[in-house]
């Protein structure tokens, strides 16, 4: 495993020779190399001034070199120190494809962010263009002749992300089914399989985990690939297959005292999907069921009404809501509203991702043959009857606010996102700068912060969100709270991590369900994911497989995370991923053959109960790596 350190006195000659070997890799003739030599030389007296770092292997052999060169301020432009240059980034030819370039690039970005650098300029050899694009750098103007300029904005980890886990790695507990099971609501469902699939999202409960505790067994290659994409170290531990058919993950851990000590005894934060009584016993935290009362949709509605009654949120509209004691009472109300030309939303008290929610319009009632037929399949009751809010003619319709209350009772704002919701059912979300229009973002953030203060005062501690629809006049209308992690929260975590690794400004989209054209064995799922990583990287997008165990279900699917610098690239990446997933089983040969079959087979056979998740050693994008 390569590591990065500062260059040492006496290494200048060896580093110069490495740089020239690396430059010569592309077949440049002797005359051209001689002309480059003075500029590419590493001089002994410049090692500290140019902030030169090297990558070396365990025995101490040099594998690569990079420099971070802070520039003087420009007259009328950026102050001194805010602009820097990646002066060198060269890899020993024998080390190409082993992650060395990625390691050095991320080290430079991290050091630049720590120095307060706002713009990092990169003048790339034409052969390295693919690498820098895959690393998230953005094409720019002003390169010297024969080179291609990129730039990026170094970033430190967002303040909210540092506060979430205290700036340290955390142990992630995928107790999705356990959280759902504590609500006695038929819409949530008692079968844990689907919830155990969503427990894969435990990989993203914080920007950088120390360990994943999962109910179902997961492919080891998936964890390695995710770790490579998100820059995890090699020590992420995976404890999986603990509750394949039972919802009680915390109980399964508690039943194994040695495992419980391993999970809780390392002095790291323990982050669950949501709080439960067994989780409280595992974490040694007090358990008060009333702290989760605003997971109830009627209690959340009452909370929203109290906040709005106090004034101060004129940009927020609250839909009217009534309680129906049973399904037939709901039918009567829906029928009466339909006769008046009004739509209605039917909700159960609790539900996940839109389960137990149905939008009923007059047209749908007519198509179903009456209100009773339109409501068939909903829980018997009680039900919540809510006015349907017609949406705007253009712009986003479904929004969410994410935040959390820390252990000291302080609310923290994470941000706002746009969700994809179809007939009341959640399908995914997009987070990032500019995703939510400014006219909506201001009122939404202010109201979400008010909800956070009320939750903190009620005793709740943990993550929460507030979901909204936008009405025809452009006002956000709050519809429910979720006192747990969610898909959008995962997207925020990944965006925070990618901003550190690749520079600020990422848009991240979570797509909950991407249909596969056929069921695949484990090794083939890993191959598909590796191919999609390479295909997306070619356009500067990032592909991260988020939910892989669904690929083994009778109707196979996967959940994915996608990241890009702009919405167009993000949309194109989603289209590419959906097409590639559907083509599985119909002659689809893969995008790039990024991982050879023997490697995938070896990884598919290896499934120890406890294992480290190391980074992959293959990187086709890096094979084009040559800086100037």
DRENKOL-322317 format. One line per 8 residues: their letters; for each residue x, y, z of C-alpha. Coordinates in steps of 0.5 Angstrom, whole numbers, padded with zeros to 4 digits. Example, Ala and Ser with C-alpha at 12.3 -4.5 7.8 and 13.67 -1.06 7.14 Angstrom:
as> 0025:-0009:0016 ~ 0027:-0002:0014
***
This chain:
xxxxxxxx> 0000:0000:0000 ~ 0003:0007:-0002 ~ 0004:0012:0003 ~ 0005:0020:0002 ~ 0010:0024:0005 ~ 0014:0030:0005 ~ 0020:0030:0000 ~ 0027:0029:0004
xxxxxxxx> 0034:0033:0003 ~ 0038:0029:-0002 ~ 0032:0026:-0006 ~ 0032:0031:-0012 ~ 0036:0028:-0017 ~ 0032:0021:-0016 ~ 0026:0025:-0017 ~ 0028:0029:-0023
xxxxxxxx> 0030:0022:-0026 ~ 0023:0019:-0024 ~ 0020:0025:-0027 ~ 0023:0024:-0034 ~ 0022:0017:-0034 ~ 0015:0019:-0033 ~ 0015:0024:-0038 ~ 0018:0019:-0043
xxxxxxxx> 0013:0014:-0042 ~ 0009:0017:-0048 ~ 0014:0016:-0053 ~ 0017:0023:-0053 ~ 0023:0024:-0057 ~ 0030:0026:-0054 ~ 0030:0033:-0057 ~ 0023:0034:-0054
xxxxxxxx> 0025:0031:-0047 ~ 0031:0035:-0047 ~ 0027:0042:-0048 ~ 0023:0040:-0042 ~ 0028:0038:-0038 ~ 0030:0045:-0035 ~ 0023:0046:-0033 ~ 0022:0039:-0030
xxxxxxxx> 0028:0039:-0026 ~ 0027:0038:-0018 ~ 0032:0042:-0015 ~ 0035:0041:-0008 ~ 0033:0048:-0005 ~ 0026:0048:-0008 ~ 0024:0042:-0004 ~ 0020:0046:0002
xxxxxxxx> 0019:0052:-0003 ~ 0015:0048:-0008 ~ 0012:0043:-0002 ~ 0014:0037:-0006 ~ 0011:0031:-0003 ~ 0013:0023:-0006 ~ 0009:0017:-0006 ~ 0013:0011:-0003
xxxxxxxx> 0011:0003:-0002 ~ 0013:-0001:0004 ~ 0020:-0002:0003 ~ 0021:0005:0001 ~ 0022:0005:-0006 ~ 0019:0012:-0010 ~ 0013:0011:-0014 ~ 0011:0018:-0015
xxxxxxxx> 0012:0026:-0014 ~ 0007:0032:-0013 ~ 0008:0039:-0012 ~ 0004:0044:-0009 ~ 0006:0051:-0011 ~ 0002:0057:-0008 ~ 0002:0063:-0013 ~ 0003:0071:-0011
xxxxxxxx> -0003:0075:-0011 ~ -0005:0078:-0018 ~ -0006:0086:-0018 ~ -0014:0087:-0018 ~ -0015:0079:-0017 ~ -0014:0074:-0012 ~ -0010:0075:-0005 ~ -0004:0072:-0005
xxxxxxxx> -0004:0065:-0003 ~ -0011:0064:-0005 ~ -0009:0061:-0012 ~ -0004:0055:-0013 ~ -0001:0051:-0018 ~ 0000:0043:-0019 ~ 0007:0044:-0021 ~ 0009:0037:-0021
xxxxxxxx> 0005:0030:-0021 ~ 0009:0024:-0024 ~ 0008:0017:-0023 ~ 0014:0012:-0024 ~ 0012:0008:-0030 ~ 0012:0001:-0027 ~ 0007:0004:-0022 ~ 0002:0006:-0027
xxxxxxxx> -0005:0004:-0025 ~ -0004:0002:-0018 ~ -0008:0009:-0015 ~ -0001:0013:-0014 ~ -0003:0019:-0018 ~ -0010:0019:-0015 ~ -0007:0018:-0008 ~ -0002:0024:-0010
xxxxxxxx> -0007:0028:-0013 ~ -0012:0028:-0007 ~ -0006:0029:-0002 ~ -0005:0036:-0006 ~ -0012:0038:-0006 ~ -0012:0037:0002 ~ -0006:0041:0003 ~ -0009:0046:-0001
xxxxxxxx> -0015:0046:0003 ~ -0012:0047:0009 ~ -0007:0053:0007 ~ -0014:0056:0005 ~ -0013:0056:-0003 ~ -0019:0057:-0007 ~ -0017:0056:-0014 ~ -0012:0050:-0016
xxxxxxxx> -0009:0051:-0023 ~ -0007:0045:-0027 ~ -0003:0045:-0033 ~ -0004:0038:-0036 ~ 0000:0034:-0041 ~ -0005:0032:-0046 ~ -0004:0025:-0045 ~ -0007:0026:-0037
xxxxxxxx> -0013:0030:-0039 ~ -0017:0024:-0038 ~ -0014:0023:-0031 ~ -0016:0030:-0029 ~ -0023:0030:-0032 ~ -0024:0023:-0028 ~ -0021:0027:-0021 ~ -0026:0032:-0022
xxxxxxxx> -0022:0038:-0025 ~ -0026:0043:-0029 ~ -0023:0045:-0036 ~ -0021:0052:-0036 ~ -0017:0057:-0040 ~ -0010:0060:-0040 ~ -0006:0054:-0041 ~ 0002:0055:-0044
xxxxxxxx> 0003:0052:-0051 ~ 0002:0044:-0051 ~ -0001:0044:-0045 ~ -0009:0043:-0043 ~ -0011:0047:-0037 ~ -0016:0045:-0031 ~ -0018:0048:-0025 ~ -0021:0046:-0018
xxxxxxxx> -0023:0049:-0012 ~ -0020:0045:-0006 ~ -0025:0044:0000 ~ -0025:0042:0007 ~ -0030:0038:0010 ~ -0037:0042:0011 ~ -0038:0044:0018 ~ -0044:0040:0019
xxxxxxxx> -0041:0034:0017 ~ -0035:0035:0022 ~ -0040:0036:0028 ~ -0044:0030:0026 ~ -0039:0025:0028 ~ -0034:0030:0031 ~ -0029:0030:0025 ~ -0028:0022:0026
xxxxxxxx> -0030:0016:0023 ~ -0036:0013:0025 ~ -0039:0006:0026 ~ -0045:0005:0022 ~ -0051:0001:0024 ~ -0056:-0001:0018 ~ -0062:-0002:0023 ~ -0067:0000:0017
xxxxxxxx> -0072:-0006:0019 ~ -0071:-0005:0026 ~ -0073:0002:0026 ~ -0079:0001:0021 ~ -0081:-0005:0026 ~ -0082:-0001:0032 ~ -0088:0003:0029 ~ -0095:-0001:0029
xxxxxxxx> -0097:0001:0022 ~ -0099:-0004:0017 ~ -0096:0001:0011 ~ -0089:0000:0014 ~ -0089:-0008:0013 ~ -0087:-0013:0017 ~ -0082:-0017:0012 ~ -0075:-0014:0013
xxxxxxxx> -0072:-0016:0006 ~ -0073:-0010:0003 ~ -0071:-0006:0009 ~ -0065:-0010:0009 ~ -0063:-0008:0002 ~ -0063:-0001:0004 ~ -0059:-0002:0010 ~ -0053:-0002:0004
xxxxxxxx> -0054:0005:0005 ~ -0050:0005:0012 ~ -0044:0005:0008 ~ -0046:0013:0007 ~ -0048:0015:0014 ~ -0042:0019:0015 ~ -0037:0022:0010 ~ -0032:0016:0012
xxxxxxxx> -0034:0010:0016 ~ -0029:0006:0021 ~ -0034:0000:0020 ~ -0040:-0002:0017 ~ -0045:-0007:0021 ~ -0050:-0010:0016 ~ -0056:-0015:0017 ~ -0055:-0018:0010
xxxxxxxx> -0048:-0021:0007 ~ -0046:-0016:0002 ~ -0041:-0017:-0004 ~ -0033:-0016:-0001 ~ -0032:-0013:-0008 ~ -0037:-0007:-0007 ~ -0034:-0005:-0001 ~ -0028:-0004:-0004
xxxxxxxx> -0030:-0001:-0010 ~ -0034:0004:-0006 ~ -0028:0005:-0002 ~ -0024:0007:-0008 ~ -0029:0012:-0010 ~ -0030:0016:-0004 ~ -0022:0015:-0001 ~ -0023:0011:0005
xxxxxxxx> -0017:0008:0008 ~ -0016:0000:0008 ~ -0018:-0001:0015 ~ -0026:0000:0014 ~ -0029:-0006:0017 ~ -0035:-0010:0015 ~ -0039:-0014:0020 ~ -0045:-0017:0015
xxxxxxxx> -0050:-0023:0015 ~ -0052:-0021:0022 ~ -0060:-0021:0021 ~ -0061:-0024:0015 ~ -0069:-0026:0016 ~ -0070:-0022:0023 ~ -0071:-0014:0023 ~ -0067:-0014:0030
xxxxxxxx> -0060:-0012:0028 ~ -0058:-0009:0035 ~ -0061:-0015:0038 ~ -0057:-0019:0034 ~ -0051:-0015:0036 ~ -0053:-0015:0043 ~ -0053:-0023:0043 ~ -0046:-0023:0041
xxxxxxxx> -0042:-0020:0047 ~ -0035:-0020:0044 ~ -0038:-0017:0037 ~ -0042:-0012:0041 ~ -0035:-0010:0045 ~ -0032:-0010:0038 ~ -0038:-0005:0035 ~ -0038:0000:0041
xxxxxxxx> -0031:-0001:0045 ~ -0027:0003:0040 ~ -0029:0010:0042 ~ -0032:0012:0036 ~ -0039:0015:0034 ~ -0044:0010:0033 ~ -0049:0012:0028 ~ -0055:0008:0026
xxxxxxxx> -0061:0009:0021 ~ -0065:0011:0026 ~ -0066:0011:0034 ~ -0069:0005:0037 ~ -0070:0002:0044 ~ -0065:-0004:0042 ~ -0060:0001:0039 ~ -0061:0005:0046
xxxxxxxx> -0058:-0001:0050 ~ -0053:-0002:0045 ~ -0050:0005:0045 ~ -0051:0006:0052 ~ -0056:0012:0051 ~ -0063:0013:0055 ~ -0069:0011:0051 ~ -0075:0015:0051
xxxxxxxx> -0080:0013:0045 ~ -0084:0020:0046 ~ -0078:0023:0043 ~ -0080:0020:0036 ~ -0087:0022:0036 ~ -0086:0027:0030 ~ -0085:0021:0026 ~ -0092:0021:0026
xxxxxxxx> -0095:0025:0020 ~ -0101:0028:0024 ~ -0096:0030:0030 ~ -0091:0033:0025 ~ -0097:0037:0022 ~ -0099:0039:0029 ~ -0092:0042:0030 ~ -0092:0045:0023
xxxxxxxx> -0099:0049:0025 ~ -0096:0051:0032 ~ -0090:0054:0028 ~ -0094:0058:0023 ~ -0098:0060:0028 ~ -0093:0064:0031 ~ -0092:0068:0025 ~ -0085:0069:0021
xxxxxxxx> -0086:0064:0016 ~ -0090:0068:0010 ~ -0087:0064:0005 ~ -0090:0057:0007 ~ -0097:0054:0006 ~ -0099:0049:0010 ~ -0104:0044:0007 ~ -0111:0042:0011
xxxxxxxx> -0111:0035:0014 ~ -0116:0031:0018 ~ -0117:0024:0021 ~ -0121:0019:0019 ~ -0123:0013:0024 ~ -0123:0008:0018 ~ -0122:0007:0011 ~ -0130:0008:0009
xxxxxxxx> -0130:0015:0013 ~ -0124:0017:0008 ~ -0128:0014:0002 ~ -0134:0019:0004 ~ -0129:0025:0005 ~ -0125:0023:-0001 ~ -0132:0023:-0005 ~ -0134:0029:-0003
xxxxxxxx> -0128:0033:-0005 ~ -0128:0030:-0011 ~ -0135:0032:-0013 ~ -0132:0039:-0011 ~ -0127:0038:-0016 ~ -0121:0037:-0011 ~ -0116:0032:-0010 ~ -0114:0029:-0004
xxxxxxxx> -0108:0025:-0001 ~ -0109:0019:0004 ~ -0104:0018:0009 ~ -0103:0012:0014 ~ -0100:0015:0021 ~ -0093:0012:0019 ~ -0090:0010:0013 ~ -0083:0010:0009
xxxxxxxx> -0081:0013:0002 ~ -0089:0014:0001 ~ -0091:0007:0003 ~ -0098:0008:0006 ~ -0099:0014:0002 ~ -0104:0015:-0004 ~ -0106:0021:-0009 ~ -0113:0021:-0011
xxxxxxxx> -0116:0026:-0016 ~ -0123:0026:-0019 ~ -0120:0024:-0025 ~ -0117:0018:-0022 ~ -0123:0016:-0018 ~ -0127:0016:-0025 ~ -0122:0012:-0028 ~ -0122:0007:-0022
xxxxxxxx> -0130:0007:-0022 ~ -0131:0010:-0015 ~ -0128:0013:-0009 ~ -0128:0006:-0006 ~ -0125:0002:-0011 ~ -0119:0008:-0012 ~ -0118:0007:-0004 ~ -0117:-0001:-0004
xxxxxxxx> -0111:-0003:-0002 ~ -0110:0002:0003 ~ -0109:0000:0011 ~ -0116:0000:0014 ~ -0115:0006:0018 ~ -0115:0010:0022 ~ -0112:0015:0016 ~ -0110:0022:0015
xxxxxxxx> -0114:0026:0010 ~ -0110:0032:0007 ~ -0112:0037:0002 ~ -0108:0035:-0005 ~ -0103:0041:-0007 ~ -0103:0043:-0014 ~ -0096:0044:-0016 ~ -0093:0050:-0020
xxxxxxxx> -0093:0050:-0028 ~ -0085:0049:-0028 ~ -0079:0048:-0023 ~ -0078:0043:-0018 ~ -0085:0040:-0014 ~ -0082:0036:-0008 ~ -0077:0039:-0004 ~ -0073:0037:0003
xxxxxxxx> -0069:0040:0008 ~ -0064:0036:0012 ~ -0061:0038:0019 ~ -0059:0034:0025 ~ -0059:0036:0033 ~ -0053:0034:0036 ~ -0052:0031:0043 ~ -0052:0037:0046
xxxxxxxx> -0058:0039:0044 ~ -0056:0044:0038 ~ -0059:0044:0031 ~ -0055:0044:0025 ~ -0057:0046:0018 ~ -0055:0041:0013 ~ -0058:0044:0007 ~ -0064:0043:0002
xxxxxxxx> -0065:0038:-0004 ~ -0070:0037:-0010 ~ -0073:0030:-0009 ~ -0076:0026:-0015 ~ -0083:0023:-0012 ~ -0088:0020:-0017 ~ -0095:0019:-0014 ~ -0093:0020:-0007
xxxxxxxx> -0087:0015:-0007 ~ -0080:0017:-0007 ~ -0075:0015:-0012 ~ -0069:0019:-0011 ~ -0066:0026:-0009 ~ -0061:0031:-0012 ~ -0057:0036:-0007 ~ -0052:0041:-0009
xxxxxxxx> -0051:0048:-0010 ~ -0056:0051:-0014 ~ -0061:0045:-0014 ~ -0066:0049:-0010 ~ -0068:0056:-0013 ~ -0066:0061:-0009 ~ -0073:0064:-0008 ~ -0075:0057:-0005
xxxxxxxx> -0069:0056:-0001 ~ -0069:0062:0003 ~ -0076:0060:0006 ~ -0075:0053:0006 ~ -0068:0053:0010 ~ -0072:0058:0015 ~ -0078:0054:0016 ~ -0073:0047:0017
xxxxxxxx> -0069:0051:0022 ~ -0075:0053:0026 ~ -0077:0045:0026 ~ -0070:0043:0028 ~ -0071:0048:0034 ~ -0077:0045:0036 ~ -0075:0038:0036 ~ -0069:0040:0040
xxxxxxxx> -0073:0042:0045 ~ -0078:0036:0045 ~ -0071:0032:0047 ~ -0070:0029:0040 ~ -0063:0028:0038 ~ -0061:0025:0031 ~ -0062:0027:0024 ~ -0068:0029:0021
xxxxxxxx> -0071:0032:0015 ~ -0078:0036:0013 ~ -0081:0034:0006 ~ -0085:0040:0002 ~ -0089:0040:-0004 ~ -0089:0047:-0008 ~ -0096:0050:-0009 ~ -0098:0053:-0015
xxxxxxxx> -0096:0060:-0013 ~ -0089:0058:-0011 ~ -0089:0057:-0004 ~ -0087:0051:0000 ~ -0092:0047:0004 ~ -0089:0042:0009 ~ -0092:0035:0009 ~ -0088:0031:0014
xxxxxxxx> -0082:0030:0018 ~ -0077:0024:0018 ~ -0073:0023:0025 ~ -0068:0018:0022 ~ -0063:0018:0016 ~ -0066:0018:0009 ~ -0064:0018:0002 ~ -0063:0025:0001
xxxxxxxx> -0058:0025:0007 ~ -0054:0020:0004 ~ -0053:0024:-0002 ~ -0051:0030:0003 ~ -0046:0026:0006 ~ -0043:0023:-0001 ~ -0043:0031:-0003 ~ -0039:0033:0003
xxxxxxxx> -0034:0027:0002 ~ -0033:0028:-0006 ~ -0032:0036:-0005 ~ -0026:0034:0000 ~ -0023:0029:-0005 ~ -0025:0033:-0012 ~ -0026:0040:-0010 ~ -0032:0044:-0008
xxxxxxxx> -0039:0044:-0012 ~ -0041:0037:-0013 ~ -0048:0036:-0015 ~ -0050:0029:-0012 ~ -0056:0025:-0014 ~ -0059:0018:-0011 ~ -0063:0014:-0015 ~ -0066:0009:-0011
xxxxxxxx> -0068:0004:-0016 ~ -0065:0002:-0023 ~ -0068:-0004:-0026 ~ -0063:-0009:-0028 ~ -0064:-0013:-0035 ~ -0063:-0020:-0031 ~ -0061:-0023:-0025 ~ -0053:-0023:-0024
xxxxxxxx> -0048:-0028:-0020 ~ -0044:-0024:-0015 ~ -0038:-0023:-0019 ~ -0042:-0020:-0025 ~ -0045:-0015:-0021 ~ -0038:-0013:-0019 ~ -0036:-0013:-0026 ~ -0042:-0009:-0028
xxxxxxxx> -0041:-0004:-0023 ~ -0033:-0003:-0025 ~ -0035:-0002:-0032 ~ -0040:0004:-0030 ~ -0035:0007:-0026 ~ -0031:0008:-0032 ~ -0036:0010:-0037 ~ -0038:0015:-0032
xxxxxxxx> -0031:0018:-0031 ~ -0030:0019:-0038 ~ -0035:0025:-0038 ~ -0033:0027:-0031 ~ -0038:0024:-0027 ~ -0038:0019:-0021 ~ -0041:0013:-0020 ~ -0042:0010:-0013
xxxxxxxx> -0046:0003:-0013 ~ -0051:0005:-0007 ~ -0055:-0001:-0006 ~ -0053:-0008:-0009 ~ -0056:-0013:-0005 ~ -0063:-0012:-0009 ~ -0059:-0015:-0015 ~ -0060:-0022:-0012
xxxxxxxx> -0068:-0021:-0011 ~ -0073:-0024:-0016 ~ -0074:-0018:-0020 ~ -0067:-0015:-0020 ~ -0065:-0008:-0019 ~ -0059:-0003:-0015 ~ -0059:0003:-0012 ~ -0054:0008:-0014
xxxxxxxx> -0051:0015:-0013 ~ -0048:0019:-0018 ~ -0044:0026:-0018 ~ -0042:0031:-0023 ~ -0041:0039:-0023 ~ -0047:0040:-0027 ~ -0054:0038:-0028 ~ -0053:0036:-0036
xxxxxxxx> -0047:0031:-0034 ~ -0051:0029:-0028 ~ -0057:0027:-0033 ~ -0053:0024:-0038 ~ -0050:0019:-0033 ~ -0056:0017:-0030 ~ -0059:0015:-0037 ~ -0052:0012:-0039
xxxxxxxx> -0053:0008:-0032 ~ -0060:0006:-0033 ~ -0059:0004:-0040 ~ -0053:-0001:-0038 ~ -0057:-0004:-0033 ~ -0062:-0006:-0037 ~ -0058:-0008:-0042 ~ -0055:-0014:-0038
xxxxxxxx> -0057:-0020:-0040 ~ -0059:-0018:-0047 ~ -0052:-0018:-0050 ~ -0049:-0013:-0046 ~ -0041:-0014:-0046 ~ -0039:-0008:-0041 ~ -0037:-0001:-0042 ~ -0029:-0002:-0042
xxxxxxxx> -0027:-0009:-0039 ~ -0024:-0005:-0033 ~ -0024:-0011:-0028 ~ -0021:-0017:-0031 ~ -0025:-0024:-0030 ~ -0020:-0027:-0026 ~ -0020:-0022:-0021 ~ -0028:-0021:-0020
xxxxxxxx> -0028:-0029:-0019 ~ -0023:-0029:-0014 ~ -0027:-0023:-0010 ~ -0033:-0027:-0011 ~ -0031:-0033:-0008 ~ -0028:-0029:-0002 ~ -0033:-0028:0004 ~ -0030:-0028:0011
xxxxxxxx> -0035:-0026:0016 ~ -0030:-0020:0018 ~ -0025:-0017:0013 ~ -0022:-0010:0012 ~ -0024:-0007:0005 ~ -0018:-0004:0002 ~ -0018:0000:-0005 ~ -0018:-0003:-0011
xxxxxxxx> -0011:-0004:-0015 ~ -0014:-0002:-0022 ~ -0015:0004:-0025 ~ -0016:0005:-0032 ~ -0017:0013:-0032 ~ -0010:0013:-0029 ~ -0007:0010:-0034 ~ -0007:0016:-0038
xxxx> -0004:0020:-0032 ~ 0002:0025:-0034 ~ 0002:0032:-0032 ~ 0007:0036:-0035
***
